[in-house]
Amino acid sequence: MSPAFRVLERADLTSRNSFGIRATARRLVDVADADAMPEALAVLDDGPPLVLGGGSNLLFVGDAGDVLTVSDARRAVLSDDGERVVVRAAAGADWHGFVLWTLAQDLGGLENLALIPGTVGAAPIQNIGAYGVEVGEHVIAVDAFDRHTRDVVRLDTAACRFGYRDSVFKQHPDRWIVTGVEFALHRFAEPTLDYAGLRDVLAARGITAPRPIDVAEAVIDIRRSKLPDPAVIGNAGSFFKNPIVPAAQAAALVAAHAGIPVFAVDDGLRKLSAAWLIDRCGWKGHRDGDAGVAPGHALVLVNHGHAQGAELLALARRIAASVQMRFGVALEPEPRIVGATW
């Protein structure tokens, strides 16, 4: 076996998913060097494996089959013209640690995405976003192993087909294995501060000209005040996407339900707050056994200790059904569901 990868039989995945769901992989292959990807995949001859990053955006409903992880966590500055700086991180790098690394070098762009759990390799797949910023805005290229051609390819921003919590990698999960991501960051960029609450936190601290690190610290404090820590109680962050509906439907909802938050997407579409819809259906703090909804945030499903994935999925379906019945709006999950369909 190559030292560039290792194989574990009957690997316990409980600590490898932020819900803390008990699950087992038939085989787990951990790849430390992307050049060894063809050899590592040859070990898994029973179809495409589940590619697992930090496990913070999935729900196990039963055991997994073959699982592949990428442990390469290297990061580097590729170019720096004094203003625009191109950096690269390997897929196995911890996302929040990578953001802090960029901030330590006074680089702006990713500060609004601080404290999001997971790995760098997972970031473009989900096109992670928070506080008015999506990672796709700063990605200039993604290196990935193409299981169709069995070669490492480089996809530019257009080829990644980034959308709201979406990308070509998410659309074709059995084709691509992300091995590294390049970002364009800046030393003198204007911060994005329009998200609700961000300016208020900065103003309360007397910061009128925030640096990227100031914005990141404000985001971290807001996230910690709203979202439960997976190290304390199992969760995968926001479980549902904010639904996007036609403008006419949004207008009708505003007329029927005072205070419903609506955000413009384009001339014909509007984004609704999934948390608001779920909260109005009375789910915040609800608990069925060990499967529940966080008392501080209606969008977060939690494992109070020993919930099974099927129990959390059943709760999520009940929540979505109630929102559909009351508001006529369909909810979709953000996490990938392994072992079942939505």
Residue pairs with C-beta under 8 A, 6 or more apart in sequence:
1 7
2 36
2 39
2 40
3 32
4 31
4 32
4 33
4 35
4 36
4 39
4 40
5 29
5 30
5 31
5 32
5 33
5 36
5 39
5 40
5 43
6 29
6 30
6 32
7 27
7 28
7 29
7 43
8 25
8 27
8 28
8 29
8 30
9 26
9 27
10 24
10 25
10 26
10 27
11 24
11 25
11 27
11 28
11 67
12 24
13 21
13 23
13 24
13 25
13 28
13 52
13 55
13 60
13 64
13 67
14 20
14 21
14 22
14 23
16 52
16 55
16 69
17 23
17 55
17 56
17 58
17 59
17 60
17 236
18 54
18 55
18 56
18 117
18 230
18 234
18 235
18 236
18 237
19 59
19 60
19 230
19 234
19 235
19 236
19 303
19 307
19 309
19 312
20 230
20 234
20 303
21 59
21 60
21 234
21 303
21 307
21 308
21 309
21 312
22 308
23 60
23 62
23 63
23 64
23 309
23 338
24 63
24 64
25 50
25 63
25 64
25 65
25 66
25 67
26 63
26 64
26 65
26 66
27 43
27 44
27 66
27 67
28 66
28 67
28 68
28 69
29 40
29 41
29 43
29 44
29 49
29 66
29 67
29 68
29 69
30 68
30 69
30 70
30 71
31 37
31 40
31 68
31 69
31 70
31 71
31 72
32 70
32 71
32 72
33 72
34 70
34 72
34 90
34 91
34 143
34 145
34 152
34 179
34 180
37 145
37 152
37 177
37 179
38 145
38 150
40 68
41 49
41 68
41 145
41 147
44 66
44 68
46 65
46 66
47 65
47 66
48 147
48 174
49 65
49 66
49 67
49 68
50 64
50 65
50 66
50 67
50 68
50 338
51 67
51 68
51 69
51 70
51 173
51 177
51 178
52 58
52 67
52 68
52 69
53 69
53 70
53 91
53 92
53 118
53 119
53 121
53 122
54 94
54 95
54 117
54 118
54 119
54 122
55 118
56 117
56 118
56 122
56 230
56 236
56 237
57 118
57 122
57 126
57 236
57 237
57 334
57 335
57 336
58 236
58 335
58 336
58 337
58 338
59 236
59 309
59 312
59 313
59 333
59 335
59 336
59 337
59 338
60 309
60 338
60 339
61 308
61 309
61 310
61 313
61 337
61 338
61 339
61 340
62 309
62 310
62 338
62 339
62 340
63 339
64 338
64 339
68 177
69 92
70 90
70 91
70 92
70 119
70 121
70 177
70 178
70 179
71 92
72 90
72 91
72 92
72 93
72 179
72 180
73 89
73 90
73 92
73 93
73 94
74 89
74 90
74 93
75 87
75 88
75 89
75 90
75 93
75 98
75 101
76 87
76 88
77 85
77 86
77 87
77 105
78 86
78 87
78 88
78 182
79 85
79 86
80 86
82 187
83 186
83 187
83 188
84 184
84 185
84 186
85 105
85 107
85 184
85 185
85 186
85 187
86 140
86 182
86 183
86 184
86 185
87 102
87 107
87 182
87 183
87 185
88 180
88 181
88 182
88 183
89 98
89 120
89 180
89 181
89 183
90 120
90 121
90 179
90 180
91 119
91 120
91 121
91 178
91 179
91 180
91 181
92 119
92 120
92 121
93 119
93 120
93 121
94 119
94 120
95 113
95 116
95 117
95 118
95 119
95 120
95 122
95 123
95 128
96 114
96 115
96 116
96 117
98 110
98 120
99 110
99 111
99 113
99 114
99 216
100 114
100 216
102 109
102 110
102 183
102 185
103 110
103 111
103 114
103 212
103 213
103 216
106 187
106 211
106 212
106 213
107 185
107 186
107 187
107 212
108 185
108 186
108 187
108 188
108 189
108 191
108 211
108 212
109 133
109 137
109 138
109 183
109 184
109 185
109 186
109 189
109 212
110 133
110 135
110 138
110 183
110 185
111 191
111 212
111 213
111 215
111 216
111 219
112 130
112 131
112 132
112 133
112 192
112 195
112 198
112 215
112 216
112 219
113 123
113 128
113 129
113 130
113 131
113 133
113 135
113 219
114 216
114 219
114 220
114 223
115 219
115 220
115 223
115 224
116 123
116 128
116 130
116 237
117 230
117 237
118 128
120 180
120 181
121 178
121 179
121 180
121 181
122 128
122 178
123 135
123 181
124 135
124 136
124 139
124 142
124 160
124 162
124 167
124 169
124 178
124 181
125 167
125 169
125 170
125 178
126 165
126 166
126 167
126 170
126 334
127 134
127 135
127 136
127 162
127 163
127 164
127 165
127 166
127 167
127 170
128 134
128 135
128 165
129 135
129 164
129 165
130 219
130 223
131 192
131 195
131 198
131 219
131 222
132 192
132 193
132 194
132 195
132 198
133 192
134 162
134 164
136 157
136 160
136 162
136 167
138 183
138 184
138 185
139 157
139 160
139 162
139 181
139 182
139 183
140 156
140 157
140 182
140 183
140 184
141 154
141 155
141 156
141 157
141 181
141 182
142 154
142 155
142 160
142 169
142 178
142 180
142 181
142 182
143 152
143 153
143 154
143 155
143 178
143 179
143 180
143 181
143 182
144 152
144 153
144 155
144 169
144 176
144 177
144 178
144 179
145 151
145 152
145 153
145 176
145 177
145 179
146 152
146 153
146 175
146 176
147 174
147 175
147 176
147 177
148 175
152 179
155 168
159 168
160 167
160 168
160 169
161 167
161 168
161 171
164 241
164 244
164 271
165 241
165 334
168 176
169 176
169 178
173 336
191 210
191 212
191 215
192 215
193 199
193 202
193 210
193 215
197 222
198 215
198 218
198 219
198 222
201 218
201 221
201 222
202 208
202 210
202 214
202 215
202 218
205 214
205 218
207 214
210 218
226 296
226 297
227 235
227 237
227 294
227 296
227 297
227 300
228 235
228 294
228 296
228 297
228 300
228 302
230 236
233 294
233 302
233 303
233 304
234 302
234 303
234 304
234 307
235 294
235 300
235 301
235 302
235 303
236 301
236 334
236 335
237 300
237 334
238 274
238 275
238 299
238 300
238 334
239 299
239 300
239 301
239 316
239 333
239 334
239 335
240 274
240 278
240 299
240 316
240 319
240 320
240 331
240 332
240 333
240 334
241 274
241 331
241 332
241 333
241 334
242 263
242 271
242 272
242 273
242 274
243 271
243 272
243 274
243 277
243 329
243 330
243 331
243 332
244 265
244 269
244 270
244 271
244 272
245 253
245 269
245 270
245 272
245 329
246 268
246 269
246 270
247 267
247 268
247 269
247 270
249 270
249 328
249 329
250 262
250 270
250 272
253 260
253 262
253 272
253 327
253 329
254 260
254 262
257 280
257 327
259 276
260 272
260 273
260 276
260 277
261 272
261 273
261 276
262 270
262 271
262 272
263 270
263 271
263 272
263 273
264 270
264 271
265 271
272 329
274 299
274 323
274 331
275 297
275 298
275 299
276 298
277 323
277 326
277 327
277 329
277 331
278 284
278 293
278 298
278 299
278 319
278 323
278 331
279 298
280 326
280 327
281 319
281 322
281 323
281 326
283 293
283 298
283 319
283 322
284 293
284 294
284 295
284 296
284 297
284 298
285 292
285 293
285 294
285 295
286 292
286 293
286 315
287 293
287 304
288 311
288 314
288 315
289 304
289 307
289 311
290 303
290 304
290 305
290 306
290 307
290 311
291 301
291 302
291 303
291 304
291 307
291 308
291 311
291 312
291 314
291 315
292 301
292 302
292 304
292 307
292 315
293 300
293 301
293 302
293 315
293 319
294 300
294 301
294 302
301 312
301 315
301 316
303 312
309 338
309 339
309 340
310 340
313 337
313 340
316 333
317 342
319 331
320 330
320 331
323 329
323 330
323 331
324 330
324 331
332 342
333 342
